[in-house]
Amino acid sequence: MSQDNPVSSPGGTDQKYSTVFFDMGSTLVGLKAGWQGVYHQVFQRAGYDLPLGEVEQAVGESWGIVAAQDLTAEFEANLEYSRTWQREIEERVMHSLNIHPNVREDIFWALIQAFEDPDTYSLFPDALPTLERLKAAGYRLAIISNWGWHLPELCQALGLAGYFEQIFTSARVGYPKPNPKIFQYALSSMALNPTEAVHIGDSLSADVGGAWSAGMEALWLVRPNEQPLYDEVKLNLTPSQAAIRIHSLPEVLIYLGLEK
C-alpha cells in the first residue's frame, strides 16, 4: 500500500472501523491449478486436450459478459437459479471451444464438482495470521463474495468459517458485486453504518467500486502473480487507485494502525 498518498474514497481516512469485510477468491484463497488449469483438467478428462490459451480466452470472455452485467444485476436467491446462472456461463465457454453438445451436461457437473471441492483451493499463507490478528484486536469479520451457493460449506471445510460472523455470497443474497445492494444487505444484516466498515478485495470494479458506491472504504488487493478471471489490468493508476492498492493482507493491519 502506498504510504505517500492518502486514501481517497467516500468515508475519509480518519474513520474508526468496527468491521472488516473480505472477498473470497484471490483474497483469502487461490486455486491450486489456477482457474484456467481447473477448466483444462476437466476438459482433458472428457477427451478435449485443449491449449491453455484457448481455454483462458473462452473462460475470460464468458466471465467478462457476467462482469459487465453485475453492476445492476439482481436474481433469485436460491440454489436452482444459482445452477441456471452457472450453466449459462459454462455453456458459453463450451460453445466457444466447440465442445460437442452431447457431453456438455457431464462436463458442466464435473466443473461444478471441481469448483465446490475444497481440495481445489489453498489458503494464502497470510490469510489466517491476518484474520487471527484482527480477531484478537476485536474486529468483527465477514465475507462478501461473488460466489456460488456452497460458499459457507467451502469456508467450513477450509477452516475459515470460524473467523467470520457472517458469510454473504451473491448466490444467497440475490445481488452480485459491484451492485451496492449486496454491500447494503451485509451492512443491514450486521446492523452497521457504511462508515463503520472497510472491505478488502482483488477487483477494482467489483470490490472497491462496489464498496465505495455503498459509502464504505475499501482496499484493492493485487497479489503478485495472481491472474484475474477477466481482464482488469490498470496500467495508469489514478492517485486514489494507487493509494488504496495493497499487495498482501498484512498491509490491512498497517492500514488499520495495528502494525507499522
Salt bridges, closest charged atoms under 4 A:
ASP23 OD1 - LYS177 NZ 2.81
ASP49 OD1 - HIS40 NE2 3.85
GLU74 OE2 - LYS181 NZ 2.55
GLU91 OE2 - ARG104 NH1 2.36
GLU105 OE1 - ARG87 NH1 2.50
GLU116 OE2 - ARG83 NH1 2.85
GLU116 OE2 - HIS150 ND1 3.11
ASP126 OD1 - ARG223 NH2 2.75
GLU153 OE2 - ARG172 NH2 3.36
GLU165 OE2 - ARG140 NH2 2.48
ASP207 OD1 - LYS177 NZ 2.62
ASP207 OD1 - HIS199 NE2 2.75
GLU259 OE2 - ARG133 NE 3.78
